[in-house]
Amino acid sequence: MKGFMSECQNCSNTTCIIKRNCHLEEMQDFVAKKNVINCKKGQNFIIEGAPVHGLYFVNKGKAKVAKTGLNGKEQIVRFARDGEIIGHRGFGAGEFYHISATALEDTVLCNFSTDTMVSMLRKVPSLTYDLMTFYAEELNRSETKVKKFAQMTVRERVIDAFLYINRKFGQEKGFFNVQLSRKDIADFAGTTDEQVIRIISALKKEGLIQTSGKKLGVKNVELLSKEISEHHFFIDS
């Protein structure tokens, strides 16, 4: 138990709601029940339709969260990074996950079973409040994305996706600090691979983005932002 407590207290993920509350005495027994899972790049750790097995917290790494849409097409609903929660769409809402989750790189996850989470939330009010706030923010982001899809052109949606990825993961040496396929970008922006490839080519010619193989990077965030500024909303990271 001391090992897990020390591990959580020394964790650098200050945004993690477990980290923020792990100093509380009433958290000690619960933190001891944490499962640590190591996922390889490309590994599915949540399968849509599978029985719910609690919540996952990204200790280190990156993941995509997706849902099956019309005609079996995958729709990426969000990306997750260090300290963020995955699996909350299934927790408390039924017996099965309504989303899937896949590691975008080698990723370490902390998992708390449903029973442990329920007991924890009943006993630790500050943790319950933090999770409630997280759900409220997620609902706001989801509503914003629905509004965006209804009002933006395909080009604007792809640009907004690039700006979101830039805010979410940042850049290193001029390229996004995450490797996403053109399909991943299309599945997030709600369009096709072909459209994404054409828009990337156009933006590159305009000097707004740069590419190197599969790598992508934003060269001018301000100019890209101006293209969609009339909509007055952006997806938060």
C-alpha positions as CSV (number, residue, x, y, z in Angstrom):
1,M,0.0,0.0,0.0
2,K,2.8,2.4,0.9
3,G,4.3,1.8,-2.5
4,F,1.2,2.9,-4.4
5,M,0.7,5.9,-2.1
6,S,4.2,7.0,-2.7
7,E,3.8,6.4,-6.4
8,C,0.7,8.6,-6.6
9,Q,2.1,11.3,-4.4
10,N,5.3,11.5,-6.5
11,C,3.4,11.5,-9.8
12,S,4.0,14.6,-11.9
13,N,0.4,14.6,-13.3
14,T,-1.0,17.5,-11.2
15,T,-4.2,17.6,-13.2
16,C,-5.1,14.0,-12.3
17,I,-8.0,13.9,-9.8
18,I,-6.4,10.9,-8.0
19,K,-3.1,12.7,-7.6
20,R,-4.9,15.8,-6.3
21,N,-6.6,13.8,-3.6
22,C,-4.2,11.0,-2.8
23,H,-2.8,12.9,0.2
24,L,-6.0,12.4,2.1
25,E,-6.0,9.6,4.7
26,E,-9.3,8.2,3.4
27,M,-7.7,7.6,0.0
28,Q,-5.0,5.3,1.2
29,D,-7.0,2.0,1.1
30,F,-8.4,2.8,-2.3
31,V,-5.1,3.8,-3.9
32,A,-3.7,0.4,-2.8
33,K,-6.3,-1.2,-5.1
34,K,-5.0,0.5,-8.2
35,N,-4.0,-1.6,-11.2
36,V,-1.1,-0.5,-13.4
37,I,-1.4,-1.5,-17.0
38,N,1.3,-1.1,-19.7
39,C,0.0,-0.8,-23.2
40,K,2.0,-1.1,-26.4
41,K,1.5,1.4,-29.3
42,G,-1.7,0.5,-31.2
43,Q,-3.1,-1.7,-28.4
44,N,-6.8,-1.4,-27.6
45,F,-7.3,-1.3,-23.9
46,I,-11.1,-0.5,-24.1
47,I,-13.2,-2.2,-26.6
48,E,-16.6,-0.7,-27.5
49,G,-19.4,-2.9,-26.2
50,A,-17.2,-4.7,-23.7
51,P,-18.2,-4.8,-20.0
52,V,-17.2,-1.8,-18.0
53,H,-14.1,-2.2,-15.9
54,G,-13.8,1.0,-14.1
55,L,-11.9,4.2,-15.0
56,Y,-8.5,4.6,-16.6
57,F,-6.1,7.4,-15.9
58,V,-3.2,8.0,-18.3
59,N,0.0,7.9,-16.2
60,K,2.3,8.4,-19.1
61,G,1.5,8.3,-22.8
62,K,-1.1,9.2,-25.4
63,A,-4.4,7.6,-26.5
64,K,-7.3,8.1,-28.8
65,V,-10.9,7.6,-27.8
66,A,-13.4,6.6,-30.5
67,K,-16.9,5.6,-31.2
68,T,-18.5,3.7,-34.1
69,G,-20.7,5.9,-36.3
70,L,-22.8,5.2,-39.3
71,N,-21.8,2.4,-41.6
72,G,-19.2,1.3,-39.0
73,K,-17.1,4.4,-39.5
74,E,-14.9,5.2,-36.6
75,Q,-15.3,8.7,-35.1
76,I,-12.5,9.9,-32.8
77,V,-14.2,11.9,-30.0
78,R,-11.1,13.0,-28.2
79,F,-7.4,12.4,-27.5
80,A,-6.0,11.8,-24.1
81,R,-2.6,12.7,-22.5
82,D,-0.8,12.4,-19.2
83,G,-3.2,12.8,-16.2
84,E,-6.4,12.5,-18.1
85,I,-9.4,10.1,-17.6
86,I,-10.6,7.5,-20.1
87,G,-13.7,5.3,-19.8
88,H,-15.9,7.8,-18.0
89,R,-18.6,7.5,-20.8
90,G,-19.3,4.0,-19.6
91,F,-18.8,4.5,-15.9
92,G,-22.2,4.8,-14.1
93,A,-24.1,4.8,-17.4
94,G,-24.6,1.0,-17.9
95,E,-22.7,-2.2,-18.0
96,F,-20.9,-1.7,-21.3
97,Y,-18.4,0.8,-22.7
98,H,-19.8,3.1,-25.4
99,I,-16.4,4.0,-26.7
100,S,-13.1,2.3,-27.6
101,A,-9.6,3.5,-26.5
102,T,-6.3,2.8,-28.2
103,A,-2.7,3.7,-27.2
104,L,-1.1,6.1,-29.7
105,E,2.4,5.2,-28.3
106,D,3.6,3.0,-25.5
107,T,1.4,4.1,-22.6
108,V,1.1,3.4,-18.8
109,L,-2.4,3.4,-17.4
110,C,-3.7,3.5,-13.8
111,N,-7.0,1.6,-13.5
112,F,-9.5,1.6,-10.7
113,S,-12.3,-1.0,-10.8
114,T,-16.0,0.2,-10.8
115,D,-16.5,-1.1,-7.3
116,T,-13.4,0.8,-6.0
117,M,-14.4,4.0,-7.8
118,V,-18.0,3.9,-6.4
119,S,-16.6,3.3,-2.9
120,M,-14.1,6.1,-3.3
121,L,-16.6,8.6,-4.6
122,R,-18.9,7.9,-1.7
123,K,-16.2,8.3,0.9
124,V,-14.1,11.2,-0.6
125,P,-16.3,14.3,-1.3
126,S,-13.4,16.3,-2.8
127,L,-12.8,13.5,-5.4
128,T,-16.5,13.4,-6.2
129,Y,-16.5,17.1,-6.7
130,D,-13.5,16.9,-9.0
131,L,-15.1,14.2,-11.1
132,M,-18.4,16.1,-11.3
133,T,-16.4,19.2,-12.5
134,F,-14.7,17.0,-15.1
135,Y,-18.0,15.7,-16.4
136,A,-19.4,19.3,-16.7
137,E,-16.3,20.4,-18.7
138,E,-16.6,17.3,-21.0
139,L,-20.3,18.0,-21.6
140,N,-19.4,21.6,-22.6
141,R,-16.7,20.4,-25.0
142,S,-19.0,17.8,-26.6
143,E,-21.7,20.5,-27.1
144,T,-19.1,22.8,-28.6
145,K,-18.0,20.2,-31.0
146,V,-21.5,19.4,-32.2
147,K,-22.0,23.2,-32.8
148,K,-18.7,23.4,-34.7
149,F,-19.6,20.4,-37.0
150,A,-22.9,22.1,-37.9
151,Q,-21.3,25.5,-38.8
152,M,-17.8,24.8,-40.2
153,T,-16.7,23.8,-43.7
154,V,-14.5,20.7,-44.1
155,R,-11.4,22.9,-44.4
156,E,-12.3,24.8,-41.2
157,R,-12.9,21.5,-39.3
158,V,-9.4,20.2,-40.4
159,I,-7.8,23.5,-39.3
160,D,-9.6,23.3,-36.0
161,A,-8.3,19.8,-35.6
162,F,-4.7,20.9,-36.2
163,L,-5.1,23.7,-33.6
164,Y,-6.6,21.3,-31.1
165,I,-3.7,18.8,-31.6
166,N,-1.2,21.6,-31.2
167,R,-2.8,22.8,-27.9
168,K,-3.2,19.2,-26.7
169,F,0.3,17.8,-27.4
170,G,2.4,20.8,-28.4
171,Q,5.2,20.7,-30.9
172,E,8.8,19.5,-30.9
173,K,11.3,20.7,-33.6
174,G,8.4,22.2,-35.6
175,F,6.2,19.0,-35.6
176,F,3.3,17.8,-33.4
177,N,4.5,15.9,-30.4
178,V,2.3,13.0,-31.4
179,Q,2.2,10.9,-34.5
180,L,-1.2,10.7,-36.0
181,S,-2.2,9.1,-39.3
182,R,-4.2,11.0,-41.9
183,K,-7.0,8.7,-41.1
184,D,-6.9,9.7,-37.4
185,I,-7.1,13.3,-38.4
186,A,-10.0,12.6,-40.7
187,D,-11.8,10.5,-38.1
188,F,-11.5,13.4,-35.6
189,A,-12.5,16.1,-38.1
190,G,-15.5,14.2,-39.4
191,T,-14.3,13.9,-43.0
192,T,-12.4,11.5,-45.3
193,D,-8.7,10.7,-45.6
194,E,-8.7,12.1,-49.2
195,Q,-10.2,15.5,-48.0
196,V,-7.5,15.7,-45.3
197,I,-4.7,15.0,-47.7
198,R,-6.0,17.7,-50.1
199,I,-6.3,20.2,-47.3
200,I,-2.9,19.4,-46.0
201,S,-1.5,20.0,-49.4
202,A,-3.2,23.3,-49.8
203,L,-2.2,24.5,-46.3
204,K,1.4,23.5,-46.9
205,K,1.4,25.6,-50.2
206,E,0.0,28.5,-48.2
207,G,2.9,28.2,-45.7
208,L,0.6,27.5,-42.8
209,I,1.7,24.0,-42.0
210,Q,4.8,21.9,-42.7
211,T,5.2,18.1,-43.2
212,S,8.0,15.6,-43.2
213,G,6.9,12.1,-44.1
214,K,4.0,11.3,-41.7
215,K,5.0,14.2,-39.4
216,L,2.8,17.4,-39.3
217,G,3.4,20.8,-37.7
218,V,1.7,24.2,-37.6
219,K,4.0,27.0,-38.9
220,N,1.6,29.9,-38.1
221,V,-0.9,29.4,-35.3
222,E,-2.1,33.0,-35.5
223,L,-3.0,32.8,-39.2
224,L,-4.7,29.4,-38.9
225,S,-6.7,30.7,-35.9
226,K,-7.9,33.7,-37.9
227,E,-9.5,31.3,-40.5
228,I,-11.9,30.0,-37.9
229,S,-12.1,33.0,-35.5
230,E,-15.5,34.1,-36.9
231,H,-17.0,31.0,-35.2
232,H,-15.8,32.3,-31.8
233,F,-15.2,28.8,-30.3
234,F,-12.4,26.3,-30.3
235,I,-12.2,22.8,-28.8
236,D,-10.3,22.9,-25.6
237,S,-7.3,20.7,-25.1
